[in-house]
């Protein structure tokens, strides 16, 4: 993928998404001992970066594909984005989620008009979505689609341009990994616009699809045990694996409790509410600062769809 693909995606979705800000965080900078920029994508419509890719994908469909209706599989945020964007466009949508998906995401997707179907786990959700695709629906895949990846890369395009404008280009950009579309697109943009900047991926224990792929030399199925469903892809795709292998410095892994405590740190020191899929970046950032004391950090705050009580309870785990 090239920066031109991402710029084309930016034109395609312009006006349909929020142009979220990139801001310095003095509080988090003090807590981490390094300058920190935050890309506030949790302020995006539907509460995460996901509508960028969905808007681009729906814009690319033929009339027949739209008429057939769409199907999506999701641990939460992608399904919510598909429900909202498709509903606003008058496109019938089925969203398949595991029963562990956040209740608020399930309820919001249904309120947006989607037919939400729950399965035993994320692997079963992917299987059911595949069946619906074979029956005629158009699949809006969360990460195995170059249109989706390019549109998610607009997050990195905005971040890089904002950082230059602020006069604070980062040495290190941190991005969460579920299926890998966001980090693939962001890494493409960052490498084009901020040469020499390291891009780090972050996963949680029990949702290590990209780490497993890098170790195996290609995508491989993993067993999901992490409670952070928005990061819980049962496997990455060849598309996202290839981008991460080529462009990402390293993938770090933190546990669920660390990720939830990171969410609380963002609330206490940055004044924002983020889901643990973004909170996981905080403990990873501490490790990076230990290795690189002169680091200047940029964190992509990918989403905000988490219940306060659930996060506080999980953060208290040893």
N, C-alpha and C positions, 0 to 999 in steps of 0.2 A: 504494500500500500504506500502511496505517496502523499506528501502534504497537499498536492493538488486535489486528490480524492477527498481529503478532509475539507478543503476550502469549498469544493463543489457541494459537499454535504451541508456546510454552513449556509450556503445560499439557499439550498433546498428547504431547510427548516426555519429560516429567518422569519420572525414574526409569529412562529408557532410555539416557541419556547422562551423561557425567561433568560435574559442575558445576565447570568448570576455574577456577583462581584468576586474579585480576588482582593483580600485585605490582609494587612499585617495584624498579627495578634500579639500585642505586648505581654498579655498575661500568660499565654502559652509559651512565648519566647522565654520568659523568666522561669517558668516551670521546667522547661527542657534544657535551658542553658545554651540556646542557639536561636538565631533569628528565624521566625516562622511566618510564612504566608499561608492563608487558608483560602482555597477555592470553594465557595459556599454553594455547592450544588445541591445541598439539602433544601435550599430555597426554591428549587425547580418545581414546576407543576407536578402533581402527584407525589411530591416529596422525595424525588430522587432523579438521577441523571437519565433514567430509562426512557422518558418520552422523546428524547433526541433521536434515538435509534428507531423507535416505533413510528414517529412522524415521517422520517426518511423512508422507511420501508413501505408505509401505506402510500406515500407519494409515488413510489416506484411501481405500484401494482397496476395491472390492466383493469379495465372495467369488469371483465369476466372474473378475475381473481377477487376483486372487491365484492362482487355479487355473490360469490360462493361462500363468503364469510371467512373469518380468520380464526385460527386457533393458536394459543400460546401456552407454554408450560413455564411455571415460575415458582420460586420459593417465596414470592411476595411482591417485590417492586416491579418486575417486568410485567407480571400479570395485571397489576394495578394500572400501569402505564398503558398497556394494550386496551384495557377496559375503558379508560378515560378517553384516549385518543380515538379509538374506533367508535365509541359511543358518540362523540362529538361529530364524527364524520358520517354517521349513519350506517356504519358497517357492523354487521352482526358478528359478535365475538364469543368464543368459548375459551375460558381460561381454566387450565388444569393445574391444581396446586396440591402439595402434600398436606395432610392434616396438621402438620406442625407449623404451617405458615402462620404468620401473625394474624390474629383474629381481626385486627383493625384493617389489614390489607384485604382479607377475604370480604369483609363487610363493605369496604369502600369500592371494591371491584364490582360487587353485586349492585351497589347503589348507582354505579355508573352505567349499569345496564347489561353487564356481561353475564353469561351463563357460567357460573363458577362450579367446577366439579372437583371434589376432594378425593385424594387417593392415599394409600397407606404410606408411601414415601416418594421421594423425588424421582427415583428410577421408574416407579410405576406411573408417575405423572408424565414422564417423557414417553413411556410406552403408549399410554392412552392418547397423548397428543399425536403420536405417529399414526395411530389407527384413524383418528379423525382427519388427518391430512390425506391418508390413502382413500378415505371416503369422499374427498373432494374439497375440503377446506384448505385455505392458504395458510401455511405455517409461517408465523412470525417468530423465528428462532431467537432466543436471547443473546446468542453469541456466535453461532456458526453461520455468519452471513456478512459478506464484505460491505453491504450497504449499512448494516447495523454498526459494524466496527468503525467505518468512516465517520458516521454521525456521532458515535460516542467520542471519537477523537476530537470533536469540536470543543469538548471540555479542555483538552490540552492546548488547543489553538488559542482559546481565550486566556487560559492561565499564562501561557508563555508571553503573549502580547501584553497582558496586564503587568506581569512581573518586570518586563523591560520598561514599560511606561512608569512604573513605580521606582525604577532605579534599583531594584532589589532582585536581580535574577538569582534563582536558587542554584545551589550545587547539587541538591538532591530532591527529587520529587517522589512522593510516596502515594501508591495507589492500591486499593484493595483488589483482590482477585476472587471472582466466583467462577464464571466460565472463561473470563479473560478478554471480553470485548473492550471494556473500558481501558484497561491497561495497554492493550494492543494499540488502540487509537491514540491514547495520550502519549505513549512512548514514541509513536511515529511523529507526532507533532512536536514534542519536546526535542527530539534528536534533530529535527529539521530547523527549529527556530532557536534552540538554546544548545548549540553544540558543546559537548563535554559534560553536560549535566547528566548525573546518574539517575536512572529511574529504578525504583525498588518496588517489588510487589509484596503484598502482605496477605497471608492466609491464616485460617484458624485451624487448630488441631482437630482432626476429624473432618476437615473439608479441604484437603490438600491435593486437589486434582492437578494443579499446575506443578507443584513440587514433585508429585509422583510421575508426571509426564516427563519432566526434565531429567529425573533419575532413570526413567525407562527408555529415553530416547524417542518418545512419541506419546500421544494420548493413550491413557490406560484407565480402565474403570477403577473407581475407589469406593470404599464403603463409607457412607456418610454417618458421622456420629456427633458432629458439632451441632449445637442448638441454634447457631446463627444461620437460619435457613436462607437468608439472602445471599450467602456465599457458598451455598451447598450444591454445586454442580457435580453430578456423578462422574463426569469426565470433561476435560476441555476438548476443544476441537483442533484439528490439524491447523486450521487458519490461525487460531489464537496461540497455539503452541509455537508455531513458526515465528510469529512476531515477538513473543516473549523470549524465545531462545536467542533471537538476533539482537534485540534492543534493550532488554531488561538486565540491569547489573546483577541483581540477586533477588530471590524470593525468600522472605522471612516468614516464620510461622510463630504465632502466639496462641495461647489457650483462650477459651471462651471467657473465663473470669477476667483475664487481662484485658480483653477487648471491651468487656462491660465496664471495667474500671476506667478504661480509656474514654468511654463515653461520658462518665462522670467527670473526668478531668477536663474534657472539652466544655462541659457545662460550667464547672467551677472556675476555670481559668480563661476560657474564651467566650463565655456567655452564650453558647449555642447548644441546642439539643440535637444530637446526632444518634443514629442507630449504631449498634456494636460493629456493624460492617465497616463503619468509618472509625469508630473508637479503637479498633485494632491497630490503626496507624500510630497511635500515641506510644504504646510500648515499643513498637518497632522503631519509632523515631528516637527513643532513648538509646536503643542499641546502636543506631547509626551515629549518634553524637558521641558515644563512647569510642567508636572506631575512628571517627573523623571529627575531632574537637572544633575544627574551623568550619563545619558544615553550615550552610544556609538552607533551611528546609521549606518545602511547599507540600502541603497535605491536601489531597482531594477529598473533601467532605462529601461523600457520595450520596448520603440519604439520611432521612430523619424519621423513618417509619418504625418506631419502637415504642412500646408502652413503658412509662417510667417505672412502674412497680416491678415489671419483669426484669428490667435492667438492674435496678437496685438489688433485687433478690439474687440475681446471678453474680453480680459483682462481689457479693459477700461470701461466695464460695471460696474455699481454700485453694 
